[in-house]
């Protein structure tokens, strides 16, 4: 009799029915997804969609990495406008890059084009534009495109010695010299190019030559007389020429 009562309760019809409903619901949702995918992209739409979603971020990163932006300081706007064709021509014709001046963001933007032979040209072009915006002449900055192992080093007078007011002005005067004579002498001996922009100093040249020029400039900032700096420079330069 107890067995007959269990059979009359018919538990098996209720419990599996709930599971069957869940399975059917899941199955229906899967079918709906498949149907939507099939309608949107075809038979292999699900696989293609997933692969495109995974491939999208690297592509975006690659596009961003192929762009260089160089901010233009306000005092270089007029110079950039006057010399734009001298900058545009070597970048486009020789380096095969795309370049434009973004008026809204006030930046020079460089991008790799379909004809660019080497991706390293993008960094060379950015260094060339940056050198011009630092104050170097276009002809001097062109050396960054033509030659290897050239760099730009920037530092301030306060990095060497903390000077204020007239003391800083006198230090800048010692660096420039009468009529720019001291600066030209350092440039010729060390085979570098130097730009004095207020308290900032930019040096363009090879690594070894930049160190020579920087040492001479630091000695002048610290108060050494120019004659002593010239003597040290000539001695070091002659020593280097003998090694070469």
WOBEL-V840416 format. One record per residue. N is the residue number from 0. OMEGA is omega in whole degrees, -180 to 180 (* if undefined). Layout:
# WOBEL-V840416
n/omega
N/OMEGA
N/OMEGA
This chain:
# WOBEL-V840416
n/omega
0/179
1/180
2/179
3/179
4/178
5/179
6/179
7/179
8/178
9/180
10/-175
11/-178
12/-177
13/-175
14/178
15/-179
16/179
17/178
18/180
19/178
20/180
21/-180
22/180
23/179
24/178
25/180
26/179
27/179
28/178
29/179
30/179
31/180
32/-180
33/-180
34/178
35/179
36/180
37/-179
38/-175
39/-170
40/179
41/-172
42/-178
43/-175
44/-177
45/-179
46/-179
47/180
48/-179
49/-179
50/179
51/177
52/180
53/-177
54/-176
55/-178
56/178
57/179
58/178
59/179
60/-179
61/179
62/179
63/-178
64/-179
65/-179
66/176
67/179
68/180
69/-180
70/-179
71/177
72/-175
73/-176
74/180
75/-180
76/-177
77/179
78/179
79/180
80/-179
81/-174
82/-172
83/-177
84/177
85/176
86/-175
87/-173
88/-180
89/-179
90/-176
91/-173
92/-175
93/-179
94/178
95/179
96/173
97/-176
98/175
99/176
100/180
101/-176
102/-177
103/-179
104/-178
105/-179
106/170
107/-176
108/178
109/-177
110/177
111/178
112/-180
113/-178
114/-178
115/-176
116/-175
117/-178
118/179
119/177
120/-179
121/179
122/177
123/178
124/178
125/177
126/178
127/179
128/180
129/179
130/179
131/-179
132/175
133/178
134/179
135/176
136/-178
137/-179
138/177
139/-179
140/179
141/179
142/178
143/178
144/-173
145/-173
146/176
147/174
148/172
149/-175
150/173
151/177
152/-178
153/174
154/-178
155/180
156/-178
157/175
158/180
159/-179
160/-180
161/180
162/-179
163/173
164/-177
165/179
166/177
167/179
168/179
169/178
170/178
171/177
172/178
173/179
174/-178
175/-176
176/-179
177/-179
178/-179
179/-174
180/-178
181/180
182/180
183/180
184/178
185/179
186/-176
187/-178
188/-176
189/-179
190/177
191/172
192/-174
193/175
194/176
195/-179
196/-176
197/-179
198/179
199/-180
200/178
201/180
202/179
203/179
204/176
205/-175
206/-177
207/180
208/177
209/179
210/177
211/-178
212/-180
213/179
214/179
215/-180
216/179
217/178
218/178
219/179
220/-179
221/174
222/179
223/178
224/-178
225/-178
226/178
227/178
228/178
229/-179
230/178
231/-180
232/-178
233/179
234/-180
235/-179
236/178
237/178
238/179
239/179
240/177
241/178
242/-179
243/*
